[in-house]
């Protein structure tokens, strides 16, 4: 599976990624984008 954040597109190996389900699909998101997802903002 490709390690790439579906939100910001980051693919750095040093970054931490978490698996999540978005629109019924398994995706990876980096921890940098987590706060944004948690707060429900698209910006
Ligand atoms: Zn990201």
mmCIF file of the protein (N, C-alpha, C, O) and its ligand, coordinates in Angstrom:
data_MODEL
# 
_entry.id   MODEL 
# 
loop_
_entity.id 
_entity.type 
_entity.pdbx_number_of_molecules 
1 polymer     1 
2 non-polymer 1 
# 
_entity_poly.entity_id                      1 
_entity_poly.type                           'polypeptide(L)' 
_entity_poly.nstd_linkage                   no 
_entity_poly.nstd_monomer                   no 
_entity_poly.pdbx_seq_one_letter_code       
;(UNK)(UNK)(UNK)(UNK)(UNK)(UNK)(UNK)(UNK)(UNK)(UNK)(UNK)(UNK)(UNK)(UNK)(UNK)(UNK)
(UNK)(UNK)(UNK)(UNK)(UNK)(UNK)(UNK)(UNK)(UNK)(UNK)(UNK)(UNK)(UNK)(UNK)(UNK)(UNK)
(UNK)(UNK)(UNK)(UNK)(UNK)(UNK)(UNK)(UNK)(UNK)(UNK)(UNK)
;
_entity_poly.pdbx_seq_one_letter_code_can   XXXXXXXXXXXXXXXXXXXXXXXXXXXXXXXXXXXXXXXXXXX 
_entity_poly.pdbx_strand_id                 A 
# 
loop_
_entity_poly_seq.entity_id 
_entity_poly_seq.num 
_entity_poly_seq.mon_id 
_entity_poly_seq.hetero 
1 1  UNK n 
1 2  UNK n 
1 3  UNK n 
1 4  UNK n 
1 5  UNK n 
1 6  UNK n 
1 7  UNK n 
1 8  UNK n 
1 9  UNK n 
1 10 UNK n 
1 11 UNK n 
1 12 UNK n 
1 13 UNK n 
1 14 UNK n 
1 15 UNK n 
1 16 UNK n 
1 17 UNK n 
1 18 UNK n 
1 19 UNK n 
1 20 UNK n 
1 21 UNK n 
1 22 UNK n 
1 23 UNK n 
1 24 UNK n 
1 25 UNK n 
1 26 UNK n 
1 27 UNK n 
1 28 UNK n 
1 29 UNK n 
1 30 UNK n 
1 31 UNK n 
1 32 UNK n 
1 33 UNK n 
1 34 UNK n 
1 35 UNK n 
1 36 UNK n 
1 37 UNK n 
1 38 UNK n 
1 39 UNK n 
1 40 UNK n 
1 41 UNK n 
1 42 UNK n 
1 43 UNK n 
# 
loop_
_struct_asym.id 
_struct_asym.entity_id 
A 1 
B 2 
# 
loop_
_chem_comp.id 
_chem_comp.type 
_chem_comp.mon_nstd_flag 
UNK 'L-peptide linking' . 
ZN  non-polymer         . 
# 
_pdbx_entity_nonpoly.entity_id   2 
_pdbx_entity_nonpoly.name        ? 
_pdbx_entity_nonpoly.comp_id     ZN 
# 
_pdbx_nonpoly_scheme.asym_id         B 
_pdbx_nonpoly_scheme.entity_id       2 
_pdbx_nonpoly_scheme.mon_id          ZN 
_pdbx_nonpoly_scheme.ndb_seq_num     1 
_pdbx_nonpoly_scheme.pdb_seq_num     101 
_pdbx_nonpoly_scheme.auth_seq_num    101 
_pdbx_nonpoly_scheme.pdb_mon_id      ZN 
_pdbx_nonpoly_scheme.auth_mon_id     ZN 
_pdbx_nonpoly_scheme.pdb_strand_id   A 
_pdbx_nonpoly_scheme.pdb_ins_code    . 
# 
loop_
_atom_site.group_PDB 
_atom_site.id 
_atom_site.type_symbol 
_atom_site.label_atom_id 
_atom_site.label_alt_id 
_atom_site.label_comp_id 
_atom_site.label_asym_id 
_atom_site.label_entity_id 
_atom_site.label_seq_id 
_atom_site.pdbx_PDB_ins_code 
_atom_site.Cartn_x 
_atom_site.Cartn_y 
_atom_site.Cartn_z 
_atom_site.occupancy 
_atom_site.B_iso_or_equiv 
_atom_site.pdbx_formal_charge 
_atom_site.auth_seq_id 
_atom_site.auth_comp_id 
_atom_site.auth_asym_id 
_atom_site.auth_atom_id 
_atom_site.pdbx_PDB_model_num 
ATOM   1   N  N  . UNK A 1 1  ? 0.849   -1.199 0.000  1.00 0.00 ? 1   UNK A N  1 
ATOM   2   C  CA . UNK A 1 1  ? 0.000   0.000  0.000  1.00 0.00 ? 1   UNK A CA 1 
ATOM   3   C  C  . UNK A 1 1  ? 0.880   1.244  0.000  1.00 0.00 ? 1   UNK A C  1 
ATOM   4   O  O  . UNK A 1 1  ? 1.874   1.311  0.724  1.00 0.00 ? 1   UNK A O  1 
ATOM   5   N  N  . UNK A 1 2  ? 0.525   2.186  -0.781 1.00 0.00 ? 2   UNK A N  1 
ATOM   6   C  CA . UNK A 1 2  ? 1.304   3.411  -0.870 1.00 0.00 ? 2   UNK A CA 1 
ATOM   7   C  C  . UNK A 1 2  ? 1.107   4.252  0.388  1.00 0.00 ? 2   UNK A C  1 
ATOM   8   O  O  . UNK A 1 2  ? -0.015  4.461  0.849  1.00 0.00 ? 2   UNK A O  1 
ATOM   9   N  N  . UNK A 1 3  ? 2.222   4.726  0.926  1.00 0.00 ? 3   UNK A N  1 
ATOM   10  C  CA . UNK A 1 3  ? 2.140   5.574  2.115  1.00 0.00 ? 3   UNK A CA 1 
ATOM   11  C  C  . UNK A 1 3  ? 2.017   7.022  1.684  1.00 0.00 ? 3   UNK A C  1 
ATOM   12  O  O  . UNK A 1 3  ? 3.001   7.687  1.359  1.00 0.00 ? 3   UNK A O  1 
ATOM   13  N  N  . UNK A 1 4  ? 0.788   7.484  1.692  1.00 0.00 ? 4   UNK A N  1 
ATOM   14  C  CA . UNK A 1 4  ? 0.552   8.858  1.255  1.00 0.00 ? 4   UNK A CA 1 
ATOM   15  C  C  . UNK A 1 4  ? -0.695  9.399  1.939  1.00 0.00 ? 4   UNK A C  1 
ATOM   16  O  O  . UNK A 1 4  ? -1.742  8.751  1.953  1.00 0.00 ? 4   UNK A O  1 
ATOM   17  N  N  . UNK A 1 5  ? -0.571  10.573 2.496  1.00 0.00 ? 5   UNK A N  1 
ATOM   18  C  CA . UNK A 1 5  ? -1.711  11.198 3.157  1.00 0.00 ? 5   UNK A CA 1 
ATOM   19  C  C  . UNK A 1 5  ? -2.730  11.631 2.110  1.00 0.00 ? 5   UNK A C  1 
ATOM   20  O  O  . UNK A 1 5  ? -2.381  12.322 1.152  1.00 0.00 ? 5   UNK A O  1 
ATOM   21  N  N  . UNK A 1 6  ? -3.980  11.233 2.285  1.00 0.00 ? 6   UNK A N  1 
ATOM   22  C  CA . UNK A 1 6  ? -4.998  11.574 1.283  1.00 0.00 ? 6   UNK A CA 1 
ATOM   23  C  C  . UNK A 1 6  ? -5.440  13.020 1.409  1.00 0.00 ? 6   UNK A C  1 
ATOM   24  O  O  . UNK A 1 6  ? -6.086  13.557 0.509  1.00 0.00 ? 6   UNK A O  1 
ATOM   25  N  N  . UNK A 1 7  ? -5.090  13.659 2.534  1.00 0.00 ? 7   UNK A N  1 
ATOM   26  C  CA . UNK A 1 7  ? -5.504  15.058 2.745  1.00 0.00 ? 7   UNK A CA 1 
ATOM   27  C  C  . UNK A 1 7  ? -4.491  16.023 2.125  1.00 0.00 ? 7   UNK A C  1 
ATOM   28  O  O  . UNK A 1 7  ? -4.848  16.861 1.296  1.00 0.00 ? 7   UNK A O  1 
ATOM   29  N  N  . UNK A 1 8  ? -3.232  15.900 2.533  1.00 0.00 ? 8   UNK A N  1 
ATOM   30  C  CA . UNK A 1 8  ? -2.222  16.868 2.086  1.00 0.00 ? 8   UNK A CA 1 
ATOM   31  C  C  . UNK A 1 8  ? -1.256  16.281 1.062  1.00 0.00 ? 8   UNK A C  1 
ATOM   32  O  O  . UNK A 1 8  ? -0.457  17.003 0.466  1.00 0.00 ? 8   UNK A O  1 
ATOM   33  N  N  . UNK A 1 9  ? -1.335  14.970 0.864  1.00 0.00 ? 9   UNK A N  1 
ATOM   34  C  CA . UNK A 1 9  ? -0.497  14.347 -0.157 1.00 0.00 ? 9   UNK A CA 1 
ATOM   35  C  C  . UNK A 1 9  ? 0.929   14.070 0.266  1.00 0.00 ? 9   UNK A C  1 
ATOM   36  O  O  . UNK A 1 9  ? 1.760   13.698 -0.563 1.00 0.00 ? 9   UNK A O  1 
ATOM   37  N  N  . UNK A 1 10 ? 1.228   14.248 1.564  1.00 0.00 ? 10  UNK A N  1 
ATOM   38  C  CA . UNK A 1 10 ? 2.583   14.009 2.054  1.00 0.00 ? 10  UNK A CA 1 
ATOM   39  C  C  . UNK A 1 10 ? 2.944   12.536 1.929  1.00 0.00 ? 10  UNK A C  1 
ATOM   40  O  O  . UNK A 1 10 ? 2.111   11.669 2.191  1.00 0.00 ? 10  UNK A O  1 
ATOM   41  N  N  . UNK A 1 11 ? 4.167   12.251 1.534  1.00 0.00 ? 11  UNK A N  1 
ATOM   42  C  CA . UNK A 1 11 ? 4.621   10.861 1.466  1.00 0.00 ? 11  UNK A CA 1 
ATOM   43  C  C  . UNK A 1 11 ? 6.016   10.709 2.060  1.00 0.00 ? 11  UNK A C  1 
ATOM   44  O  O  . UNK A 1 11 ? 6.828   9.920  1.575  1.00 0.00 ? 11  UNK A O  1 
ATOM   45  N  N  . UNK A 1 12 ? 6.282   11.477 3.117  1.00 0.00 ? 12  UNK A N  1 
ATOM   46  C  CA . UNK A 1 12 ? 7.589   11.397 3.773  1.00 0.00 ? 12  UNK A CA 1 
ATOM   47  C  C  . UNK A 1 12 ? 7.645   10.183 4.691  1.00 0.00 ? 12  UNK A C  1 
ATOM   48  O  O  . UNK A 1 12 ? 6.702   9.913  5.435  1.00 0.00 ? 12  UNK A O  1 
ATOM   49  N  N  . UNK A 1 13 ? 8.751   9.459  4.634  1.00 0.00 ? 13  UNK A N  1 
ATOM   50  C  CA . UNK A 1 13 ? 8.868   8.241  5.440  1.00 0.00 ? 13  UNK A CA 1 
ATOM   51  C  C  . UNK A 1 13 ? 9.004   8.561  6.921  1.00 0.00 ? 13  UNK A C  1 
ATOM   52  O  O  . UNK A 1 13 ? 8.676   7.730  7.768  1.00 0.00 ? 13  UNK A O  1 
ATOM   53  N  N  . UNK A 1 14 ? 9.484   9.756  7.241  1.00 0.00 ? 14  UNK A N  1 
ATOM   54  C  CA . UNK A 1 14 ? 9.683   10.120 8.646  1.00 0.00 ? 14  UNK A CA 1 
ATOM   55  C  C  . UNK A 1 14 ? 8.366   10.476 9.319  1.00 0.00 ? 14  UNK A C  1 
ATOM   56  O  O  . UNK A 1 14 ? 8.280   10.509 10.547 1.00 0.00 ? 14  UNK A O  1 
ATOM   57  N  N  . UNK A 1 15 ? 7.349   10.739 8.526  1.00 0.00 ? 15  UNK A N  1 
ATOM   58  C  CA . UNK A 1 15 ? 6.086   11.173 9.090  1.00 0.00 ? 15  UNK A CA 1 
ATOM   59  C  C  . UNK A 1 15 ? 5.271   9.970  9.578  1.00 0.00 ? 15  UNK A C  1 
ATOM   60  O  O  . UNK A 1 15 ? 5.434   8.858  9.076  1.00 0.00 ? 15  UNK A O  1 
ATOM   61  N  N  . UNK A 1 16 ? 4.410   10.200 10.541 1.00 0.00 ? 16  UNK A N  1 
ATOM   62  C  CA . UNK A 1 16 ? 3.554   9.132  11.067 1.00 0.00 ? 16  UNK A CA 1 
ATOM   63  C  C  . UNK A 1 16 ? 2.202   9.181  10.361 1.00 0.00 ? 16  UNK A C  1 
ATOM   64  O  O  . UNK A 1 16 ? 1.585   10.238 10.232 1.00 0.00 ? 16  UNK A O  1 
ATOM   65  N  N  . UNK A 1 17 ? 1.763   8.014  9.910  1.00 0.00 ? 17  UNK A N  1 
ATOM   66  C  CA . UNK A 1 17 ? 0.488   7.932  9.206  1.00 0.00 ? 17  UNK A CA 1 
ATOM   67  C  C  . UNK A 1 17 ? -0.452  6.997  9.946  1.00 0.00 ? 17  UNK A C  1 
ATOM   68  O  O  . UNK A 1 17 ? -0.027  6.007  10.540 1.00 0.00 ? 17  UNK A O  1 
ATOM   69  N  N  . UNK A 1 18 ? -1.714  7.321  9.902  1.00 0.00 ? 18  UNK A N  1 
ATOM   70  C  CA . UNK A 1 18 ? -2.725  6.472  10.518 1.00 0.00 ? 18  UNK A CA 1 
ATOM   71  C  C  . UNK A 1 18 ? -3.723  6.045  9.461  1.00 0.00 ? 18  UNK A C  1 
ATOM   72  O  O  . UNK A 1 18 ? -4.050  6.793  8.539  1.00 0.00 ? 18  UNK A O  1 
ATOM   73  N  N  . UNK A 1 19 ? -4.198  4.810  9.625  1.00 0.00 ? 19  UNK A N  1 
ATOM   74  C  CA . UNK A 1 19 ? -5.203  4.313  8.694  1.00 0.00 ? 19  UNK A CA 1 
ATOM   75  C  C  . UNK A 1 19 ? -6.582  4.782  9.131  1.00 0.00 ? 19  UNK A C  1 
ATOM   76  O  O  . UNK A 1 19 ? -6.892  4.784  10.323 1.00 0.00 ? 19  UNK A O  1 
ATOM   77  N  N  . UNK A 1 20 ? -7.392  5.172  8.192  1.00 0.00 ? 20  UNK A N  1 
ATOM   78  C  CA . UNK A 1 20 ? -8.748  5.580  8.526  1.00 0.00 ? 20  UNK A CA 1 
ATOM   79  C  C  . UNK A 1 20 ? -9.683  5.212  7.379  1.00 0.00 ? 20  UNK A C  1 
ATOM   80  O  O  . UNK A 1 20 ? -9.245  4.818  6.298  1.00 0.00 ? 20  UNK A O  1 
ATOM   81  N  N  . UNK A 1 21 ? -10.958 5.349  7.637  1.00 0.00 ? 21  UNK A N  1 
ATOM   82  C  CA . UNK A 1 21 ? -11.943 5.082  6.595  1.00 0.00 ? 21  UNK A CA 1 
ATOM   83  C  C  . UNK A 1 21 ? -12.588 6.401  6.192  1.00 0.00 ? 21  UNK A C  1 
ATOM   84  O  O  . UNK A 1 21 ? -13.139 7.122  7.024  1.00 0.00 ? 21  UNK A O  1 
ATOM   85  N  N  . UNK A 1 22 ? -12.510 6.694  4.929  1.00 0.00 ? 22  UNK A N  1 
ATOM   86  C  CA . UNK A 1 22 ? -13.123 7.924  4.430  1.00 0.00 ? 22  UNK A CA 1 
ATOM   87  C  C  . UNK A 1 22 ? -13.942 7.583  3.204  1.00 0.00 ? 22  UNK A C  1 
ATOM   88  O  O  . UNK A 1 22 ? -13.431 7.019  2.237  1.00 0.00 ? 22  UNK A O  1 
ATOM   89  N  N  . UNK A 1 23 ? -15.222 7.931  3.251  1.00 0.00 ? 23  UNK A N  1 
ATOM   90  C  CA . UNK A 1 23 ? -16.141 7.624  2.147  1.00 0.00 ? 23  UNK A CA 1 
ATOM   91  C  C  . UNK A 1 23 ? -16.116 6.135  1.803  1.00 0.00 ? 23  UNK A C  1 
ATOM   92  O  O  . UNK A 1 23 ? -16.180 5.741  0.639  1.00 0.00 ? 23  UNK A O  1 
ATOM   93  N  N  . UNK A 1 24 ? -16.020 5.318  2.865  1.00 0.00 ? 24  UNK A N  1 
ATOM   94  C  CA . UNK A 1 24 ? -16.070 3.868  2.682  1.00 0.00 ? 24  UNK A CA 1 
ATOM   95  C  C  . UNK A 1 24 ? -14.787 3.237  2.199  1.00 0.00 ? 24  UNK A C  1 
ATOM   96  O  O  . UNK A 1 24 ? -14.747 2.039  1.919  1.00 0.00 ? 24  UNK A O  1 
ATOM   97  N  N  . UNK A 1 25 ? -13.741 4.027  2.099  1.00 0.00 ? 25  UNK A N  1 
ATOM   98  C  CA . UNK A 1 25 ? -12.472 3.483  1.623  1.00 0.00 ? 25  UNK A CA 1 
ATOM   99  C  C  . UNK A 1 25 ? -11.394 3.639  2.677  1.00 0.00 ? 25  UNK A C  1 
ATOM   100 O  O  . UNK A 1 25 ? -11.351 4.631  3.403  1.00 0.00 ? 25  UNK A O  1 
ATOM   101 N  N  . UNK A 1 26 ? -10.509 2.624  2.750  1.00 0.00 ? 26  UNK A N  1 
ATOM   102 C  CA . UNK A 1 26 ? -9.380  2.717  3.648  1.00 0.00 ? 26  UNK A CA 1 
ATOM   103 C  C  . UNK A 1 26 ? -8.372  3.698  3.087  1.00 0.00 ? 26  UNK A C  1 
ATOM   104 O  O  . UNK A 1 26 ? -7.947  3.585  1.937  1.00 0.00 ? 26  UNK A O  1 
ATOM   105 N  N  . UNK A 1 27 ? -7.992  4.668  3.917  1.00 0.00 ? 27  UNK A N  1 
ATOM   106 C  CA . UNK A 1 27 ? -7.011  5.653  3.470  1.00 0.00 ? 27  UNK A CA 1 
ATOM   107 C  C  . UNK A 1 27 ? -6.026  5.932  4.583  1.00 0.00 ? 27  UNK A C  1 
ATOM   108 O  O  . UNK A 1 27 ? -6.260  5.587  5.741  1.00 0.00 ? 27  UNK A O  1 
ATOM   109 N  N  . UNK A 1 28 ? -4.929  6.556  4.220  1.00 0.00 ? 28  UNK A N  1 
ATOM   110 C  CA . UNK A 1 28 ? -3.935  6.948  5.207  1.00 0.00 ? 28  UNK A CA 1 
ATOM   111 C  C  . UNK A 1 28 ? -3.973  8.454  5.381  1.00 0.00 ? 28  UNK A C  1 
ATOM   112 O  O  . UNK A 1 28 ? -4.138  9.206  4.421  1.00 0.00 ? 28  UNK A O  1 
ATOM   113 N  N  . UNK A 1 29 ? -3.816  8.878  6.627  1.00 0.00 ? 29  UNK A N  1 
ATOM   114 C  CA . UNK A 1 29 ? -3.742  10.304 6.905  1.00 0.00 ? 29  UNK A CA 1 
ATOM   115 C  C  . UNK A 1 29 ? -2.556  10.550 7.825  1.00 0.00 ? 29  UNK A C  1 
ATOM   116 O  O  . UNK A 1 29 ? -2.323  9.776  8.754  1.00 0.00 ? 29  UNK A O  1 
ATOM   117 N  N  . UNK A 1 30 ? -1.813  11.607 7.581  1.00 0.00 ? 30  UNK A N  1 
ATOM   118 C  CA . UNK A 1 30 ? -0.678  11.916 8.437  1.00 0.00 ? 30  UNK A CA 1 
ATOM   119 C  C  . UNK A 1 30 ? -1.170  12.619 9.696  1.00 0.00 ? 30  UNK A C  1 
ATOM   120 O  O  . UNK A 1 30 ? -2.247  13.215 9.712  1.00 0.00 ? 30  UNK A O  1 
ATOM   121 N  N  . UNK A 1 31 ? -0.367  12.540 10.743 1.00 0.00 ? 31  UNK A N  1 
ATOM   122 C  CA . UNK A 1 31 ? -0.791  13.111 12.024 1.00 0.00 ? 31  UNK A CA 1 
ATOM   123 C  C  . UNK A 1 31 ? -0.957  14.629 11.931 1.00 0.00 ? 31  UNK A C  1 
ATOM   124 O  O  . UNK A 1 31 ? -1.687  15.230 12.719 1.00 0.00 ? 31  UNK A O  1 
ATOM   125 N  N  . UNK A 1 32 ? -0.285  15.233 10.978 1.00 0.00 ? 32  UNK A N  1 
ATOM   126 C  CA . UNK A 1 32 ? -0.402  16.678 10.811 1.00 0.00 ? 32  UNK A CA 1 
ATOM   127 C  C  . UNK A 1 32 ? -1.790  17.100 10.381 1.00 0.00 ? 32  UNK A C  1 
ATOM   128 O  O  . UNK A 1 32 ? -2.205  18.234 10.621 1.00 0.00 ? 32  UNK A O  1 
ATOM   129 N  N  . UNK A 1 33 ? -2.508  16.189 9.746  1.00 0.00 ? 33  UNK A N  1 
ATOM   130 C  CA . UNK A 1 33 ? -3.847  16.503 9.259  1.00 0.00 ? 33  UNK A CA 1 
ATOM   131 C  C  . UNK A 1 33 ? -4.933  16.051 10.228 1.00 0.00 ? 33  UNK A C  1 
ATOM   132 O  O  . UNK A 1 33 ? -6.107  16.367 10.037 1.00 0.00 ? 33  UNK A O  1 
ATOM   133 N  N  . UNK A 1 34 ? -4.544  15.309 11.270 1.00 0.00 ? 34  UNK A N  1 
ATOM   134 C  CA . UNK A 1 34 ? -5.535  14.788 12.209 1.00 0.00 ? 34  UNK A CA 1 
ATOM   135 C  C  . UNK A 1 34 ? -6.362  15.864 12.899 1.00 0.00 ? 34  UNK A C  1 
ATOM   136 O  O  . UNK A 1 34 ? -7.588  15.754 12.934 1.00 0.00 ? 34  UNK A O  1 
ATOM   137 N  N  . UNK A 1 35 ? -5.727  16.912 13.455 1.00 0.00 ? 35  UNK A N  1 
ATOM   138 C  CA . UNK A 1 35 ? -6.500  17.946 14.145 1.00 0.00 ? 35  UNK A CA 1 
ATOM   139 C  C  . UNK A 1 35 ? -7.582  18.544 13.248 1.00 0.00 ? 35  UNK A C  1 
ATOM   140 O  O  . UNK A 1 35 ? -8.696  18.830 13.687 1.00 0.00 ? 35  UNK A O  1 
ATOM   141 N  N  . UNK A 1 36 ? -7.222  18.720 11.991 1.00 0.00 ? 36  UNK A N  1 
ATOM   142 C  CA . UNK A 1 36 ? -8.159  19.272 11.030 1.00 0.00 ? 36  UNK A CA 1 
ATOM   143 C  C  . UNK A 1 36 ? -9.357  18.350 10.859 1.00 0.00 ? 36  UNK A C  1 
ATOM   144 O  O  . UNK A 1 36 ? -10.501 18.801 10.810 1.00 0.00 ? 36  UNK A O  1 
ATOM   145 N  N  . UNK A 1 37 ? -9.080  17.045 10.768 1.00 0.00 ? 37  UNK A N  1 
ATOM   146 C  CA . UNK A 1 37 ? -10.167 16.074 10.607 1.00 0.00 ? 37  UNK A CA 1 
ATOM   147 C  C  . UNK A 1 37 ? -11.036 16.021 11.848 1.00 0.00 ? 37  UNK A C  1 
ATOM   148 O  O  . UNK A 1 37 ? -12.262 15.962 11.762 1.00 0.00 ? 37  UNK A O  1 
ATOM   149 N  N  . UNK A 1 38 ? -10.383 16.043 13.012 1.00 0.00 ? 38  UNK A N  1 
ATOM   150 C  CA . UNK A 1 38 ? -11.104 15.957 14.277 1.00 0.00 ? 38  UNK A CA 1 
ATOM   151 C  C  . UNK A 1 38 ? -12.043 17.143 14.444 1.00 0.00 ? 38  UNK A C  1 
ATOM   152 O  O  . UNK A 1 38 ? -13.158 16.995 14.945 1.00 0.00 ? 38  UNK A O  1 
ATOM   153 N  N  . UNK A 1 39 ? -11.597 18.303 14.030 1.00 0.00 ? 39  UNK A N  1 
ATOM   154 C  CA . UNK A 1 39 ? -12.415 19.489 14.207 1.00 0.00 ? 39  UNK A CA 1 
ATOM   155 C  C  . UNK A 1 39 ? -13.400 19.696 13.062 1.00 0.00 ? 39  UNK A C  1 
ATOM   156 O  O  . UNK A 1 39 ? -14.212 20.621 13.087 1.00 0.00 ? 39  UNK A O  1 
ATOM   157 N  N  . UNK A 1 40 ? -13.318 18.831 12.067 1.00 0.00 ? 40  UNK A N  1 
ATOM   158 C  CA . UNK A 1 40 ? -14.323 18.843 11.006 1.00 0.00 ? 40  UNK A CA 1 
ATOM   159 C  C  . UNK A 1 40 ? -14.184 19.996 10.029 1.00 0.00 ? 40  UNK A C  1 
ATOM   160 O  O  . UNK A 1 40 ? -15.136 20.342 9.331  1.00 0.00 ? 40  UNK A O  1 
ATOM   161 N  N  . UNK A 1 41 ? -13.005 20.589 9.978  1.00 0.00 ? 41  UNK A N  1 
ATOM   162 C  CA . UNK A 1 41 ? -12.802 21.682 9.045  1.00 0.00 ? 41  UNK A CA 1 
ATOM   163 C  C  . UNK A 1 41 ? -12.055 21.182 7.813  1.00 0.00 ? 41  UNK A C  1 
ATOM   164 O  O  . UNK A 1 41 ? -11.182 20.321 7.919  1.00 0.00 ? 41  UNK A O  1 
ATOM   165 N  N  . UNK A 1 42 ? -12.390 21.707 6.677  1.00 0.00 ? 42  UNK A N  1 
ATOM   166 C  CA . UNK A 1 42 ? -11.695 21.300 5.457  1.00 0.00 ? 42  UNK A CA 1 
ATOM   167 C  C  . UNK A 1 42 ? -10.534 22.225 5.158  1.00 0.00 ? 42  UNK A C  1 
ATOM   168 O  O  . UNK A 1 42 ? -9.894  22.099 4.114  1.00 0.00 ? 42  UNK A O  1 
ATOM   169 N  N  . UNK A 1 43 ? -10.255 23.144 6.049  1.00 0.00 ? 43  UNK A N  1 
ATOM   170 C  CA . UNK A 1 43 ? -9.139  24.073 5.839  1.00 0.00 ? 43  UNK A CA 1 
ATOM   171 C  C  . UNK A 1 43 ? -8.114  23.926 6.950  1.00 0.00 ? 43  UNK A C  1 
ATOM   172 O  O  . UNK A 1 43 ? -7.099  24.623 6.951  1.00 0.00 ? 43  UNK A O  1 
HETATM 173 ZN ZN . ZN  B 2 .  ? -1.567  15.098 5.752  1.00 0.00 ? 101 ZN  A ZN 1 
# 
